[in-house]
Amino acid sequence: MTLITDFILAMRYPRRYVLSGCLGALIVMTILSAVVGWAAPNLIPRKWTHHITTILFLGFGLWSLWDAFNDGEAEDFAEVEKELVSLDCRLCFATWV
């Protein structure tokens, strides 16, 4: 999703600024993740990190299953179809004008 955002920003603003902003964000996130990756195992006991990651893995897995079985895609498809219909109407109007 962020790549699409970068493309949209590059179409609206000077590419040099968008590129420097994206590279700056990449550098900051890389440094931040390296610091957290180094600090987390040293500050939190290994047993706790194992339990935390297990709970997070199960939680996100159950959340994904819940979304899949409760028509999560149906809502997304309806929204996309609505946007396509409105886009199609605008395109039809633009060709007649």
HUGI-V916448 format. One record per pair of residues at least 24 apart in sequence whose ideal C-beta (glycine too) atoms are under 7 Angstrom apart, sorted by the first residue. I is the first residue (numbers start at 1). J is the second residue. Records with the same first field share a line. If there is no record, write none. Layout:
I=J  J
//
This chain:
none
//
